[in-house]
Amino acid sequence: MINRIFIKENLGFKEAKLEISKGLTVFTGLSGAGKSILFKGILSAFAISDSEAKIVELGLDDKLNLEEYGIESEEENIFKLLKEKNTKYFINNQSIAKKSLQNLSKSFIKYLSAKENNEFSNEKFLRILDALEIQNNPQFENFLSEFKEDFNNYTRLSEELNQILDEERKIEELKEVAKIQIEKIQSINPKIGEYEELLILKKKLSKKDKLDEAWQKASVIFDLEKIVIDALNLSEKDPTFFSECLNELRLILESQKIEDFDFDIEKILDRIENLSFLMKRYGSIENALEILKQKKQELEHYENLSFEKKELEKKFEKAKDKLEKSTKILTQTRINNLEKLQNCLNEYLKNLYMKDAILSLDESKVISSMGKDEINLNINFANLKKLSSGELNRLRLAFIATECKILGQGSGILFLDEIDANLSGKEAMSIAMVLDELSNFYQIFAISHLPQLSSRAHNHFLVQKKGDESFVKKLNQEERIKELARMVSGEKINEEAIEFAKTLFKS
């Protein structure tokens, strides 16, 4: 619920501060005073409408799912719009993108303007019909849960089957691609660590001639071995250390004699090039070997695709048959409750001086998570497009009231843009009675031109214009009577209008 509103520099309004209590809030005043400007200013903080306001700040005490948008929720959540060169939006002093704010706002705000017609979704009607069945048969809720699980299973199998059919259409191409990768990797037949070893060997081979020449010169020391040992013995020194040193030297020399092995430098270079190709393409030899394994599994999958397809088709048909049987049960329960929903809706329409609505149930060709049912709504055999804006607004209210009555719940904020425009007094009063009932579920904001609706307000604000500046003021009981009388008789208020205004509060 919005408990306070602050707007600054909004065209004619230099500043507007409003304290709001729950229930129905109406804005009245002469045409051109700034009611719509003020109204749009409030909506702009939710990114639902555009406004010229420099600052709009709203305080809400509702529990909102702000964490989903990375914002910490507080006891009072502050929605703020700041406009300089660009418009920026904040919740609890944390920035939020316009699109994210719009998505959040849709979860708790209903904005009914003459141009909108989003209340009568098929899903909403079906949920109400299902709620009626649950009231009589609580076990039906378990049936709905099982239906959703069956639908999810059906959808999953359908996707898997479509994937196989898609693969089947291009199976030869996929098999060829897998075979080429398998053959390429297998023809090279890489070994882990082989590339590094070959680089070391290549390095040795590149300096083979220099190594041979160096060791040939160094080998002279072995010819002097006996002479040195004899000298050490004559000097009465143990020659063991020298012998061990030469033995170590011989081992090193043996390890350098690569000419004793049959190495083909061209083959080694080709081998390094092939391994380098695999590493560039797959990142590493380990990855290449993993890809080889995967492609072999893919090829096996393609080879067995026909068998997999048959097994999946069996599962899919079984899931489809089960779902089809469930949709028939679902449809029948909704047909059984359709008249009850229609009667409830028509009760509100009758109070709103409108003709009866006719609800019918058609079967869709496609199964959805809600079944195969489609609701058709007609008023006196006319579709919604042929209704006037006033009729459409009253139909919206009747539907929202029906929804609240059957579900026993409803929450959020309802914005009504001139809901009583072009209506008679009795029609306006009928709307006021419905809004009074809805105010038990919703906080409601409305611009009103008629005293009947305004008389039911829990918060009544008068919007006035003095010169070029607009002002908004919350009215007390005496001021409200005067304003209702003005709405009845015009600028010149007479006693008859005042008495009529007083009777509105008593009715």
Secondary structure, DSSP 4 states (H G I P E B T S, - for coil): -EEEEEEEEETTEEEEEEE--SSEEEEE-STTSSHHHHHHHHHHTTTSS----SEEEEEE-S----GGGT----SSEEEEEEESSSEEEEETTEE--HHHHHHHHHTTEEEE-TT---S--HHHHHHHHHHHHHHH-TTHHHHHHHHHHHHHHHHHHHHHHHHHHHHHHTHHHHHHHHHHHHHHHHHH---TTHHHHHHHHHHHHHTHHHHHHHHHHHTHHHHTHHHHHHHHHHTT--THHHHHHHHHHHHHHHHH-GGGS---HHHHHHHHHHHHHHHHHHSSHHHHHHHHHHHHHHHHHHHTHHHHHHHHHHHHHHHHHHHHHHHHHHHHHHHHHHHHHHHHHHHHHHHTT-PPEEEEEEEEEEEETTEEEEEEEEETTB-GGGS-HHHHHHHHHHHHHHHHHHHS---SEEEESSTTTT--HHHHHHHHHHHHHHTTT-EEEEE-SSHHHHTT-SEEEEEEEETTEEEEEE--HHHHHHHHHHHHH-SS--HHHHHHHHHHHH-
